Amino acid sequence: MMLHRLFAVLLLVALNAGVFAQEKVEILTREVRVVDANGKPVADAYVDCWLVNEKYFWPSKLVPRVPVKTDKEGIAKFSYPKHFSLLESTTIESVKLSVSHADFTNKDAIVPVPGNNGKPFEIGLDAGSDLTIHAIDEDGKPVKQPFAVMLTKMGSVTRWNRPSPDVVNNRSLSDGLHQIMLVQPAPNGQHLFSDVQVQMISKATKPKVELKDVELMPGAVVTGALSADVPRPIRNGYVISVSVPLPSNDSWDEKLPSLLYYHSIDINQDGTFKFPSLPSTGTLQLIALCEGWVGEQDEKTPFIVGESFEVDGDLKDIELKMQRTFEAKIRVVDDKGKPLAGVTVGCSPNQLFKKGGSTWLGERFDSMPGIRSQLMSEPSAEKGMSNNRFSAVSDEEGRLTIRNLPKGRWSTSFTAWTEPETKLRIDVNEDLKGELPPEGQYEVEFDLKIQIKKE
């Protein structure tokens, strides 16, 4: 059976995965020195690594992504792997850092590695506008528990001075229009949220901004279930929510990125789900997945978008429409039809957050870990992107099965490596482009023919 046109990227890697099992990651270190506009050292600045070679996300599996703090001399030492991947053996030549501090504007820097004769790479910080926020509860009294602040126009985690539980302050805001929402996390999931505050920041015209009496209130309770055509019990189901709360007034600047609040929750076996507290205004997008089913696809694109709802308080008894997924049964062969074992094949169907871009289908995002990290005295490890769940390894007969694929357009692009230093190109047979399985059928079966050539 011919394969329909593929969307996103198919990857072919690890022809001999066992070769790499015993390899050790070589870890190197690099120092940076953070200073203010006068060249004086800045202590307690957070240095967070998040890109290598200006295009690859931080390889958290090789080196955990944990922000490090500068000492009293402004020095911070970070560790990085010599290569991006044992499979690719791509040498890391630079690391992108984000430096944050409550009293200075966040700064990104591209740091060349290895080091320059052992000298620390110097990063200068400037003070931004001074923002102070006072939070109150529903009774108009100062809150007794600390709260976090969500912002737009910030490139990395925002740091705050906290003179008391009801007050935060920083001088790290850059000029421009900001959306600001306070969040007070609760152990039972019944978090408190403020309305979104829209504030123009300008160091030249208004260097100090004070927001008083910003009220924290219970969020919206959202309950629902998957549509009845999804057989029960539900297995491995979850819902990803993306809230776009309204600004506190009627103005809206399209040049300003939307403030987004992400949360995901497991679906019960009977198909029901409950979000105890989400922002109570604006738009809510829900993308649901479970074994054999996925949320709705956008009519004009290959993206899974689920369904969107307007929110004004609690939202009860939603029924989410779902569509059947299918599975691809693949036999990997060489150009002579001989089966190839140990080949990893995967694809990347995408989900689209309407205000936040696209990512792998099923990628679970949650704003709460970042919110809680604001309230911690010490930095914690940042989680990297999860593995692509749409992949499998061919057996001795070259066979593998990829399940839970949504119907949609795909594209094909293959690459492979057999040894750490030997990169290979894969030539793929061109007859993979075809039609989706007919209505009512939920399997495709085909041979994946490859020809391996050294670059």
N, C-alpha and C positions, 0 to 999 in steps of 0.2 A: 504494500500500500504506500502511496506517495505521501510524504510529509507536507503539511500545509506550510505556508510562509511563516517563518519564525520571527518573533518580536524580541527585542533586546539582544543579548549576547549569549552565544553558546561557547563554552570553554572546553578545551581538551588539554589536560595537563597530566603530569605524573605517570608516564608510561611505565616507569619502574619505581613505584613509590617506596619500596623497601630500601632502595639505595640511600634514601635520605633519613631513614628512621634513626640512625645512630649519629647523624651529623650534629655538631654542637654550634650554637649561635655565638659568634664572636661579638662581645659587647665592648664598645668604646665609650669614652667620656669626653665632655667638652665643657668649658667654663664660660659663663657670661658675667659681665659686671654691669649692674644697673645704677645709673646716676641721675641726678636731677639737672635742671637747666644750668646750674652753677657748677656742675661737675662733682657734686658731693654724693657719696654713696647713699642709695635708698635701701633700707633694710625692710624685711618682711614683704617684699614684692613677690607675687606668684609668677613663676615661669612655667608655661605649659606648652609642651611639644604637640603639634597636631598634623603636620605634613612633612614628608620627606621628598627631596628632589622637586619640590614645588608642585607636585601633581598626585602623589600617592598619600592616602590617609595613613595616619600613624599605625604601624604594625603592632597593635596591642598584644598579639599572641607572642611576639618575640620579646618585647620590652613593655611591661605595663605602663599605661599612660597615667602617671601620677604627677601633678604639679609640684614643683619644688620651690622653696622659699629662699630668698636672698638672706645672707647673714649681715652682720653690722657693717661689713665692708662692701656690701652690695653684691657679693659674689654668690652665684648659684652654680652647681654642677649637675648636668643632666647626662643620662646614659642613653645610648642609641645603638642599634645593631649595625654591624659593618655592612651587611647586605639587607636589602628589603625583604627577600624571601630566599629560603634554601633552594626552592625550585628555580626561581628566576636568577638568583645570584646577581641581582642588580645592585651595584655598589652605591651606597648613599653618599652623596656629595654635598648636600645641604639639608638643613632642618629648619622648618618654619616654626617660630615661637610666638606665643601671645604672652605679653607681660601685663599684669594687672595689679593695681594697688588702689586703695580707697582714696588716696590723696592726689592721684595722677591719672591723666587720660590713658586708656589702654593703648598699648603699642604692639604692633606686629613687626617681626624682624626675620629676615632670611640669614641664617648663620651658616657659613661654610664649614664643612667638616672634612677631614680631621682639622685640628686646631692650627692656628697661625703661630708656629714656633712656641706653643705652649702659652701664649698670651690670651687672657680672657677677651672675648668679643664684647665691646662696649655698646650698651643700649641706653639712650637718653630719654627721659620721661618729662613731660610738661604737665603742669596743673591745668585742669579744666574748670568749668563752672561749678559753683558750690551749691549742692542740692541737699536740703533737709526735709524729711518727711515725718509727720506726726500721725500716728494711727489711733483710732478710737473704736470702741465696740458698739453694739446696737443701742446701748444705753447712753452713749455719748461720753463714756469714761475712757481714759487711756488704757490700751490693751495691756494685759499682764504677761502675755507670752510673746516671744520674738516672732517677727514676720520676715518674709523674704520679698524681694522686689523683682518683678519681671519687666524687662525693657525691650524696646526695639532700638535699632541703630547702635547695638553693642556687639562687637566682634567676638568677645570672649566673656567668661564668667565675670560678673560685676562684684567687686569687693566693697564692703560697707563698714564704716565706723558705727558702733552701737553703744552710745552713752547710756541708754536705758532700754527696756523691752519695747517701749512704744515709740522710739525715735531712732532713725537711721540717718547717716550723713555720708556724702562722699564728694570728691572734687574730680571725678573721672569722666564726667559727661562731655561729649563733644558737642559742638554747635549744631543746631538743627532742631527739627520737630521730633519730639519723643512721645511714644505712648508708654504709659506706666501703669502697672497693675500690682497691687499688694496681694500676697498669698500667705496665709498662716496654716501650715500643715498640721493635721491631727492624726494621731495613731489609728483611729477607727475609720479613716478615709473621709470623714465629714469636714473637709477643709473649708476655710473661710477665704473669701475673695473680696476685693474692692471693685468699684467701678473703674473703668479705664480712664486715667487722667491724660489729657493731651496737653503737652507743655512745650513751648518754644524755648530753647536754650541758646543763649548768646553771651559769651564771656565778655564781649566788648560793651554791650548795652545793658545787660542784666547779669552781672557775675554771681549774684546770690539769689537763689530761688528757695522759697519755703512753702511747702504744701501742708496746711494745717487741717486737722479734723477729717482725715481720710478714713471713711468707715469700712470696717471689715464685717462682712455679712455671710450667712450660710449660702452655699452654692445651690444650684439646681439638682434635684434628684432626677435621674433619667433611667427609665426601665423599659424593657421590651423583650422581644423574642424573635427568633428566626421564623420565616414563613413556614406554613404547615406542610409544604411539599418536601421539606428536608426531613428525611427519616430520623426518628429518634431511636436509641439515644444518640446525642451529639458526641462526637469524638474529636479531641484536640481542637476545640473551638475557642475563638477569642474575637473580641471587637476592639478595633483601634478607633479612638475618638480624637477629633481635631476641633478645638473650639476657637472661634474668631470673635472674641467679645467686642461689643460696640464701644466706640469712644464715648466719653462722658458728655460730649455735646454733639451737635449735628454736623460739625465740620469733618471732612475726610480728605486727606492728602494722599493721592494715589502714588506719589513719589516715596511715601513712607512705607516701608514693609509692614505688613500686618503683624500684630502681636498674636502669637499662636500658643495655645495650651494643649499639650498632647497627654493622652492617658489611654491605657489599654487594660482590658479586664477579661477574665476567662468566661466562657459561656457554660452554663449548667447543662447537664445531660438532657434535661427536658427542653432545652433550647432557649431558656430565659436568661436574661442578664440584667445587672443593675449597677449603675454608676452612682455612688453615694453623694458625690458633690462635684459639679462642674460649673464653670462660669455661667451665670444665669441670664446673659443677654447675648445677642448676636446670632451667629450661625454655627451649627454643630454638624460636622461630617462624620459619618460612621461607616467603617469598612469592616465587614465580618468575614471570617474564614473558618472552615472546619474540614474534616476529611471528606473529600468528594464534592464540596460546594464552596462557592466564593460569592462575594457581593457583586452588585451590578457593574457592568462595564460602560464607559462613556460611549455614546453612539457614534461619535466622530473620530475617536482615537482608540488605540489598543489598551488604554489604561483602565485599571479597575478603580472606580471612584466611590462605590457604595452609594449611600443616599445622604442628602443634606436636609436639615431642618432649621427653621427659625425658632429661636429660644427666647422666651420671656417668662422665666420662672420654671417650675418643674415640668418635665416632659414624660408622660406616662404611657405605657402600653403601646410602644412603637412596634410595628411588624416590619422586619427587614426582608426585602426581596432578595432571593438568592438564585444563582445559576449553577448548573452542573459543571464540574471540571472533567477533564479526561486524562488518560495516561498514555504515554508514548513508550512502546516496546521497541528497543533499538538493538541491532546487531552490528557491532563495530568490526569492520574488515579492512584488510589492506587492498591495494589495487588489483590483486590477483584473487580476491575473495576469501583469503585466509583470515579466520577470526583472530582478533587481538584482545588479549586479556589485560587486566589492570589499567584500563583506560578510564579516566574520569570524564564524564560528559555532563554538562549542566546547562541550564538556560535561566534567563532572568526576566520573567514577566514582571511588569511594573504596576505599582499603585501610584495614584496621583493625588496629592493633597492640593486642593484647588488654590490655596493661598501660599503653599509651602513647597511646591516642587514635587518631583517623583523620586521613587526609590524602589528597591526590590519588593515585590508583593509579599506581604506578611511580615515585613520588618516592623518590629514593635518599638514604638517610641513612647517615652514618658517624661514629662517635664519635672515630675516630683523629685527624682534623684538630684537634679541640678538645683532645685529649690532648697532641698534639705542641705545640700553641700554649702550653701550660703551661710547656714546657721552653725556649721561645724568650725571648731577652732583650728583644725588641721585639715589639709587637703586629702581627698580620697581618690582612689583609682577611677579613671574615666573608662567606661565600657566602650569597646570598639564595636564596629558593625558585626552583626551575627553572620554565621556562615550561610551561604546560599543553600536553601533547603531543596531546591529543584535540581538535584544532581544525583548521580549514581555511578558505580564502578563496574566495568564489564567483567564477567566471569570467564572461565576457561574457554567457553564457547563464544566469547565476545558479546554476550547478551547482558542487557541491563534494562531497567524500567524506571521511568521518571513519572511520578504520580502528581495528581492535584493541579494539573495545568489548566489555566483558563483558556477558553477559545479566544483567539485574537491573532493579530499579525505578529510575526517574529522576523528576525534577521539572523544570519549565520556568520560567525567569525571564529575560527579555530586557531589554536596555537598549542605548542607542546614543548617539553624538555625531557631529555632522557638522562642527562648527567648535569651536575651543578654548573658546569662551564660550557655545556653544549646546547645552544638554542636551536630549535628546529622549527621549520614552517610546515604547516599541514595544508595540502591541497585537497579540497573537498569536492565531491561530485556535485555537478550543478543541478541535478534533477531533484534536489530536495524541496524546491519551491512548488507548492501545489495548493490544494484546497483544504479547508477545515473538514473534519469528519462530518458526514451527512447528519442531518437532524436526527436525533434519537440514538446515534452511535457515539460512544465515548472512549474509543481506543484508536490509535494509529500505530502501524507497524511498518518498519522500514530498515534497510541496511544503510549504515553510515560508512561510506567508502572513503578512505583517506590514503594519501600518498605522502610519505615523509621525505622531505628534502632538507639538507643542511643549507643554512643561509650563507 
